[in-house]
Amino acid sequence: MITNLLIWLVVGLIAGYLASKVLTGRGMGLPADIVVGLLGAVIGGYLAGIAGIAVGGFIGEVVVALVGAFLLLFVVRLVMSGRRFGHR
């Protein structure tokens, strides 16, 4: 149980950091990177399940989490850019 939690935290940290680094040019900080990565893992895992893609191994989990984190940050940036300029 504790081992699985630690693995998911590491996967979340790696995926969140890489996604924020690629999309923003810098990391968002350890807590935010972990949250983005964990939410990205949920989103990516859900989408992989719908698509019928079987994910195996640590690298596969990081890739799925990374794709989900990219999607999450992309949507957040779209929403936030609309608010910044007064659009709804």
QUICORZI-V209628 format. One record per backbone hydrogen bond with DSSP energy under -1.0 kcal/mol. CO is the residue of the C=O (numbers start at 1). NH is the residue of the N-H. Records with the same first field share a line. If there is no record, write none. Layout:
CO=NH  NH
//
This chain:
1=5
2=6
3=7
4=8
5=9
6=10
7=11
8=12
9=13
10=14
11=15
12=16
13=17
14=18
15=19
16=20
17=21
18=22
19=23
20=24
21=25
29=33
30=34
31=35
32=36
33=37
34=38
35=39
36=40
37=41
38=42
39=43
40=44
41=45
42=46
43=47
44=48
45=49
46=50
47=51
48=53
57=61
58=62
59=63
60=64
61=65
62=66
63=67
64=68
65=69
66=70
67=71
68=72
69=73
70=74
71=75
72=76
73=77
74=78
75=79
76=80
77=81
78=82
79=83
80=84
81=85
82=87
83=86
//
